[in-house]
Amino acid sequence: MDWLGLGALCLVAAEWLLLGWLSGVGWPSSSASPGGSFWAARWALRLLVGSVLTACAQLMLAAVGPGFAAIPLVLVMAALGAVALRLILRFGQPRDGSSEALTPMTLRERSGWLVLALVLLAATARALLVPEAGWDAFSHWGLRARAFALVGTIVDAHSEHEYYPPLVPLLEAWLYLHRGAVSIDLGKTISALIGSAFAVCLAWHLRLGLQARLAWLAPWFGTAIVVSATALLENFWTGQADLELTAYFTLATLAALHWQRAPGLPWLVQVALFGAAASLTKFEGLPRVGVVAAVLLVEAWLTRRWAAHLTAAAVLIVSAGFAALSWTAFELTHGITPNGEHLGPFQPLAIGGVLLTLGAVLGGVRTGGGVLTACLAWAVAGRCLFAGRLRLISLVVLGELAATLLAFLVSSTSPEIEVRTSATRLFEQFLPLALFAGAVGLSKVHL
């Protein structure tokens, strides 16, 4: 084990936690328990916020010239962003949520949090001990992160997909700068750090979505989601950027859900922050966020609650769009050619082959266990999935499924080959939302 690398990872985590605390971003009081939100959920959210602020500071410094080789300079810029968020949040006036207060933790719930922590610790330990195993993680993210760290700014690393958004290699390069050396085996541990924080936040979102008498089930459901989504768990030690996209995209969507339930500026800040992060993480980020915005517009029409839904959709579109345009502008001004190589002609007649290949790819327990679990939960929950505010998440899942099938049909390669090589990671990106909806739907029907 690289003990200096482990120390650098701990230092990076401490910086992100401090930046997240400085930003003031947290769980709105209207949704908290009488004693406040669970400390693990608070600090997990702060860590994710700090990671986004750090990456944005690196991108901005790379764009204006100085680069991010000077660690104190990056921290100062990220801190300024955190202070700006804190000032924005001062304008928020969360409504009184006493009638929606969550019940205090019971022994059963504390046991659930302990089990979740043990699962995450085991996955993180494996990430620290197992050598790099993902070719995409090496060729797409690892080589770029190494070049970024060695030069101290964003450069053309001549990797497989240079035009991909830079958030993950920026965070890995940030870790290398703290270590004082480049190690692709070390870089992937960033995924374990972000994945663990995401799992805790997802469990807390479940606690906010469940009925008060069933709040103790939240960490147990959260653990089940992490274990069921095997591709997500494997990314703890393979270093694929799909984990970061899944985390930021899921949290942006769930923040939009809770904004419908208890409108408050803190939720909108999370929508904007994580929506922008998703757009900066992978090529698929912006389309994923676009589907959520489209569903919010559909919900506005169905419920006639125009203000709430249109506000969330506008914040999501503006933040994600601005992030995507910022990266495109950087590419055009720094000799990196934007590329749409994955896109080809529309092949509607291939839908039969795509569905058959999907069945084969997702037929195993490891590759399709999470999808099967979600399908069974949805079948049992039935119409509860499309009642009340849970309908928003259900429609998002269906929209993402349709968008994924469409992506296969406009692939530049054979759609069947694209399914074989990409289906598990593409389904992973919205599988936690499907399992979230299934868990909440089951609780309404049978518990």
N, C-alpha and C positions, 0 to 999 in steps of 0.2 A: 504493500500500500504506500502511496505517495503522501507522507505525513505533511510535507510542506504544501502540497496541493490541497489536502483536507483543511489545513489552516487557512489557505487562501479562500476556499469555499465558505468557510465559517465567517471570514472577514467580509466577503461580498454579501452574505446573508445579513450580517449585522448592519451594513450600510443600507441595504434595501429596507430593512425594518425601521431604521432611523428615518429614512426619507418618507416612508409610508406614514409613520407617526407624525412627522412634521407636516404632511399634507392635510391631516385632519380627516381623511377619507375613512369612513367606518360604516358600521351597520346602523341605520337610522333608528332613533329612539322609539319611533312609532311601532317598530317591529321587535324591539328587544324585550327580554324578560325583565321582571321587576328588579332583579339584581344586576342588570346589564348583560350584554352579550358575553358569551364564553370567551375567556382570554385567548384560547387557541385560535378561535375564529377571527378575533380582532387582529392578532398578529399575523395570521396567514394572509388576510386581506392586505395588511400593510406591506408584507413582503412582495406580493404581486404588484401593488401600486408602485413600490420602489423600483421593481425591475423595469416597469414601463417608463418611469421617469428617467432612469439611467440610460436606457436605450435611446430615448428621444433626445437626451442631452448629447449623447455620442453622435447621433445622426446630425444634429444641428451644428455641432462643432466641426464635423467632417465637411459639412456643406459650406460653412463660412471660411474655412481655411486652416485653423490651428490644429485640428485633429484632436484625438482623445488620448494621446500618449501620456499627458499630464493628468494623473489621477485626481489631484486636488481641484483642477479646473473643471473636470467633469462633475465632480461632487458639488461644486459651487453652482454650476448651471442647473443640475438636477434639484438642488435645494431651492433655487429661485422658482423653479416650476412647482415644487411642493408648496412653497409659501403662496404662490398665485392660486393654487387650488384651495388652500385654507381660506384665503380672502374671499374667493368665490362662494365657498360654503357658508360664510358668515351671512350671506343673503338668504340662505334657506330658512324656512320657517316650518319645520315638521309639525304636522298636526298632532294633537293629543291622541296617543294610541293606547290609553289605559284599558279600553275595552278589548284590545287585541293583544294584550300582554301575554307572553308565553309563560307557561308554568315553570317553576324552578326545577332544577335537575334532580332526578331520582337516582337511586343506586343502579337501576337498570340502564339508565342513560349514560351514567358515568362509566359503567362497564363497557358499553358500546363504544364510547370514545377511546377507551383503553385498547379495545380490539382493533379499531381503526388505526391507532397510533402504532401498534405492533406490526400490522400489515405494511404500513408506510415505512417503518424503520427497516423491515426486512427487504423491501424493494430498494430502498436507498443504499443499504449495505451491499446488495448485489451490484448496484450501479458503481459503487466505489471499488469493488473487487474484480468485476468481470471486464476484460478488455473490450475495446470498441468492436461491435458486431454488425453494425449497419452500413452497407456500402453507400446508400444515399446520404447517411449522416456524415460519412467521410468525404465523399466526392462533392456534395452540395454545400454542406455547412462547415465541416471540419477544415477543408482547404481554405475556404474564405475566411474563417475565423483566424487561422494561422497567419494568413497574409495581412489581415487587419491588425493583428497584434504586433507583428514584426515591423510594419510601416507606421502604425499609430494612427491610421485613418482608413477610410473605405477606399479600396483600390480594386482594379480588375485582377482577380486571382486566377483567371483562365480556368475556372472550375466548370463543372458540367452545365450548371444553370446559373450563370452570373447575374442574370436579370431578376432573380428571385428577391423578394423583399428581405431586408437585412437584419431584422430584429434578433433572430437566434444567433447568427454568427457574431453580432455585436456583443451580445451577452457572454458568449464563450470567449471572445477576445478580451472582454473586461476581466474575466477570471484569469486568463493567461497573464495579463498585465500585473495582477496582484501576485501571481505565482512567480513571475520573473522568468518564465520559460513556457514554451508551447508543448502541450501534450493533448492530443486528440482524445486519448482515454480519459483525461481529466475533464475535458470540455463537456462531455456528455452528462456529467454529474449536475450541470445546470438544469437538465430536464428533470432529474429526481427532486431537486429543490422546488422547482415550480410545480411539478406534479403533486408533491406532498401538500403544498399550500392550497392548490386547487381542490384536492380531495376534501380537505377540512372545510373550505368555503362551500363546497357542494353540499356537504352534510348539514352545514348551518342553513343553507337555503332550503333544504328539506325540512328543517325544524320550523322555519318560517311558513312553509307551505302546508304542513300537517296541522290537524286539529290539535288544540291544546292538550287534550287528554292522551294524544298519541305522540307527543313531542319526543318521548323517550326512544321512539323507533328511528329517529333521524340518523344517528351515527351507525345504526345497524343497516339501514337502507344504504347509507353512504358506503359502508364497507362492501356490501353486496354489489353495488354499482362498480366500484373499483376492481373487485375480483372478477366480475362478469365481463367487463370490458378488457379482455386480455390484451388486445393490441395497445390499449392505453397503458396498461401496466408494464408491458414489455418495453415501451418507449422510455421507461425509467433508466434502462441500461443500454438501449440501442441508440439513444440520442437523436431520434427522428424529430423534426420540428412539428410534426402533427400533434404532439402532446401540447406544445405551447399554443398552437392554434385552437385546439379543443378547449383548453382552459380559458383563454381570453374570450373566445366566441361564446362559450356556454355561460360565462359570468355576465357578459353583456346582455345576452338574451334573458337570463333570469332577473337581472336588474330591471329590465324593461317590464317583466311580469310583475314584479313587486311595486314598480311605479304605478301600474294600473290599480293595485290594491290600496296603496297608501302614498299618494303623490307627495314628493318631497325632493328638493334639490340634491341631497346625497345620492339618491338612486340615479338621477340623471347624470351626475358626475361619473358614476360607475359605468353607465351606458356609454358615455362619450369616451372615457379612458380605455375601457376594454374593447370597444368597437374599433377605435383607432389602432390598438395593439394587434387585434386580429388581422386588420388590413395590412399591417407592417410585418406580419409573421410569415405568411405563405401566399403563393399565387392564388389559392382558392379563398383566401380570407375575405376579400371584397365581395365576391359573389355570395358567399355564405351570409354575410351581413346584409347584403341587398335583399335576400329572401326574407330575413326577419323584418326589414323595413316594409316590404310588400305585404307581409302578413299583418303588420300593425295597421296598414291602410285598410285591409279587408276587415279587420276587427272594428275599426272606426266606423265603417259602413254598417256592419252588423249590429253594433251596440248603440250607434248614434252618439257615442261619447267622443266627439271629434277632437276636442281640445287635448285630452290626455293622450290619445293614441297618436295624433298628428305631431304633438310635441316630442314624444319619444322617437317617432320615425325620423323627424327632422334632425334631432340631435345625433341619432345613429348615422344617418346619411352624411351629414356635414362632417362629423369627426372622422369616419372611415374614409370618406371621399377626400378630405384634406390630407390625411395620412398617405393615401395612395398617390395623390397628385404630387405630394412632397417628394416621395421616392422617385416617381417618374421624372420630375424636374431635376433631381440629383443625377439620375442616369444620363439624361440628355446633356447635362453640363459637364459630365465627367467621363465621357467616352464609353459609357456602358449602353449597349443597344437594347431597348425594350423589345421583347420577343413574345410572340404568341404561338410558339412552335407546337403546343399541345392541341391547338384548334385546327380542325379540318372540316370537310364538307359534312352536312347533315345526312345521316344514314338511317332513316326511319325503319327500313326493312331489316335492320340488324337487331331489332328489339327482341325477337324470339331467341336468337343466339345469346344475347346479353343476359336475358333472364335465366336461360339454362346454365350458362357459365356461372352466373351469380349463385345459383343453387348448388353447384359443385364446389365453388370456392368457400361458401359459407356453410357447407354441410358438416364440417368437423366441429368438435367441441371447442378446440382452441381458437379457430378462426370465426366460428359462427355461434358460439355459446351465448355471447351477449345479445346478439340479434334475436336468437331463439327465445331468450329470457324476456326480452322486450315485447316480442310478438305474443307470447303467452300472457304476459301481464296486461297488454292492451286488449286481448280477447276476453279476459275475465272482467276487466274494468268496464268495457263496453261504452255505453253512452255517457258515463261520468267523465270521460276524457274530453267531451265536447260540450260540457256544461260549465257555466261560470268562467272564471278567469283561466282555468286550466286549459280551456280551448285554445288560448294563444300558443301555448307550448306544443299542443298536439298539431295544430296547423303548421307551426314552424317545422316540426319533424317531417310531416308529410311534404311540405314544400322543399325541404332539403333532400328528401328522398327523390322527389321528381327532378330536382336540379342535378342530382348525382347521375340519375339515369340519362338525362339529357347530355351531361358531360361525356358519358360513354359513347353516345350516338354522334357527337361532333368531334370525336378524337381523331387526331392525325394518323394514328395507327389503327390497326384492326380493333373494333370495339371489344371483341372477345379477348384479345390479348391485353387490352387496357384493363378489362375487368380482372383478369388473372393477376396482373401486376399491381393494381391500385385499389381494388375493391375494399380490402380490409382496412386500409388507412383512411380511405374516404368515408366509409361508414363509421369509423371511430370518431370522426370529427363531430358528428351529431348524435352518436349513440348515447352518451350520458344524458342528453335531453330526453331521448325516448325512454330511457330507464327512469329518469326523474318523473316524467308524466305517468308511467306505469305504476311507480311506487305510490304517488299521491292518489292516483285513481283507485288503486286497490284499497288504500286506507279508507276511502269514502264508501266503498261498496261492502267490504267484509270485516271492517274493524270498528 
